[in-house]
Amino acid sequence: MNEHRTPLFAAGERQLRSAYVICVTALLAFLSLTVTITWHSMRAPGWQLFALAGLTLMATIASWNGLRLVHNRRIDLGMTVLIASIAVILPFTSLLVRGLGFYIGIAQLAGVSLIVALVVSRRPGVALGGLTFVSAFLTVILDLLGSPARQAPPIPQGTIYTILGLILLIFAIVFLRNFRDFSLQTKISLGILFTGGVALGVLSLFAMNRTVNITNILSERLETSVNLLAEEQLFGTVVEEANGANKIFDSAISQVAGLSSQLELLQEQKNILGAGTYWDAGARLTRFSDGQYFNNRYSPGSVFVPSTVELDENVIRDLNVMAYLDFSAPFVLENNPQITAVYYTDEHGMIVYYPNVLHNAGLPHDYDGRAQPTYRVATPLFNPEKKPRWSFPRQDSTGAGLVMSVSIPVYFKDEFKGVMTADFKLDRIAEDVNAIRVGASGYAFLVDSNGHIIAMPPQGYEFFDLEPETLEVNQEPQQTIFDGDQPFELQQIISRMVVGGSGIITTNLGGVDYFLAYAPLADRNFSLGVIVPVAELTQPVVVTRNEINTQMQLAVRNAALILLILFLGAILISISLGQIIAAPVLRLTQTANQILEGDLYAQAEIASRDEIGTLAQAFNAMTSRLRETFEGQEKIIEERTAELMNVSESNKRRAKQFQSIAQVARAISSTLDLDSLLNKITIAISNEFGFYHVGVFLLDSAKEYAVLGAANSEGGQVMLARGHRLKVGEKGLVGFVAATGRPRVALDTGADAVFFNNPHLPDTRSEVALPLRAGEQVIGVLDVQSVEPNAFTEEDVAILATLADQVSIAIQNARQSEETRKALAESEALSRQFAQARWQDFTNRQNLIGILHTGAKTTLLYAKNAGNGNEPPRGANQPKSRGRGAVLSLPIKLRGQVIGSVEVSAPDNRQWDRDEMDIVIAIIERAAIALENSRLLAESRKRAAKEQAIGEIAARISAQSDVDELLKIAARELNRTLPGAEIAIQFRKEDAE
């Protein structure tokens, strides 16, 4: 029974684990979707995403309830709650969001198919599969036929693919781990469905991918063509407008340059024209109180001479020459409305200004025109190339608005004479720039080479994150186009503009793509830019792409519907084929189960001639042979059972013998006395094994006789009393074993009967003798006799041999213990004798017989004053302490040998109590050890002194090489060592010769 239950229990545990994995995966997937969609719904308008988040939250709750039911081992109910809830919820997602129905349907079908195959029983699995198919079909249809105005997916398509792939990957892993537990029909159906589904899916994906790629390629080419055309048109517009503005600037600059050239020609006629024929500065100028000079208001131009210039004849001649500009400067102003003023500043700081606006009235008397930027930019220091130079824009003091100045140097014979300057009014240029329109919302703007804004509409200020600047009179702009909070890419584009670059760039700002085209003006002193949204110029591409997307969505819908129908057909076909293929195998399985239950007469149905039919035929033949084999095996089993019973009895007997050996070993291991040990051995073996006689023979020292050392029987006791012994190698089994060292068995049959003629053991019918060994040497024989004939088998001999080894070890241990005790006793006796002899020699040398302490005085007692009224200490032969009145006498012992005694007397004749005696005894014991250590130390010092003296003498002698000196030193050292002795050193004559 257990063999059938274990696999079922294991399968149930695997089913439970799979259900756990499915519920946890679904819970995490729906929970993450709920959080993601909620986050997107808070940023996007509309209620659809909030509703979608509510649906995913409901699916999360359903997953949690399913997990709780699975935890309580209600797997079918938990899976039903999970699948049914998801089947009801998912179709509503297609009513809220477009483009997800196909992916949701595929994931739903694949996931539920796996769940049903893994963990759901057959009956609820069929119902859940049908419900899932209906739900997936509705999800796809509602998504295909739904309104295009539905909310777009809040999650990028790549993220959707990733989530779908992860879910399918987890389910696939679980599916593969449990694939072997599926039924054959399920495996076949899933195999067919998987093969067809993969082929169909790959083909569909390939077709859709190729279609999308071709469409994207054509769309990109169209978009590229339209973008290039738009860029060319936009850049052409910018260049055209820039060329038009350049013509205006070039015309005005050329006329100002003409005035400069005219003034150079007038300088050549200075001697004639400076006479004042046309206009005489000496007569026409009026001096102010502060020292500056000016002319009247009726002249064409204003003349200003600062108070720092002395009006001498040379200055007057220069002013008379400059007055001839009255004939050309008004003409330049009349033909160039954008020029508000033309004026000349000479090298002395005098100014001729056209038109005459009483410019001198607003200037300080020491006003130096040479310090102004309009003059300095054209001086040789800053303009060695002698080219026209532009200055910063400023608010004009005459009310002309924002103006800029172009300055041209005036030379006479390469000698710098002054600067001709023209002020340009920028409002007209700004009007021309603001009038430029590209697309529906495109606009133009103009900046100078330093980034100052010359012209820009309000939307331009908003684009560059700037505010329009208000300027005071003569104030230069402080704000540049770089001052706004702009992306780094846009700042790079502006930097290329202000340095005189040209081109067209696409940039993104605020999520909108813009074209920005730019071109330089006035010899790179200005830059004209045009900004227009890309979408306005690429509107045909947008329309075309929308049309392509519409057609693609229609094609995808149709393809999805066709794929869904094909998938349904594949499911039905795979189920049918699986059932057709698996039916014969199921019938074979049922027949096998009948045979497994004991019905050996069950026969498999042969319904075809294919491999399954051949298998059924072989199965029937196997069943027949199995019946025959089973019937023949019954008899064999009976015979084997009887053999097993005999073997079991033999094993029981052997186990009992081994247990007896253990008991004998425990009995003999507690004794180390050899005689007692031998008696215990014989008694223990006889009691445990029930033998008639057990005897232990030990070889004598000459190994000539085996002497009986112990026996348990009455006859053995008689032989032991009379000193029974056997000649080694001659008498019986014992003599044979003692000589050869091999065990011997004698039975009450044949030639062995001769061994059983011992009158003391008349009942012996079987005998075995086993050698007792100490290493490789035989030390005795274990003799065992039984009253039963043929009592010892080979197994018995082997077991008794093991017992003999135990006995040998015990005997050897006892002998070693006895030898150790003898050696220890001899050692202790020698130690006592040595200690007594050394102390006797020590006291003789010291001539000290004791010490007397009276409480106030301590006296050493020597042998020469022992009779001077002092009683010598008691003899050292008193082994015990004894209290007699107030006197306590105790021996001093060292290594068990008495070396002296101590007598203690009390003044009050009281008895000594136990504590006092213990203290005295302890002190005496420690004193004995201290005395011995002191004696040993004294002997060591004496020996060291002797060795030192010998060494010193030997060193002195060995240091001499002369024989005479060596002999003298030897005699002298001997005399020093032995004072008072007469030293003579002589050589034997024959040795000397």
Disulfide bonds with the S-S distance in Angstrom:
none
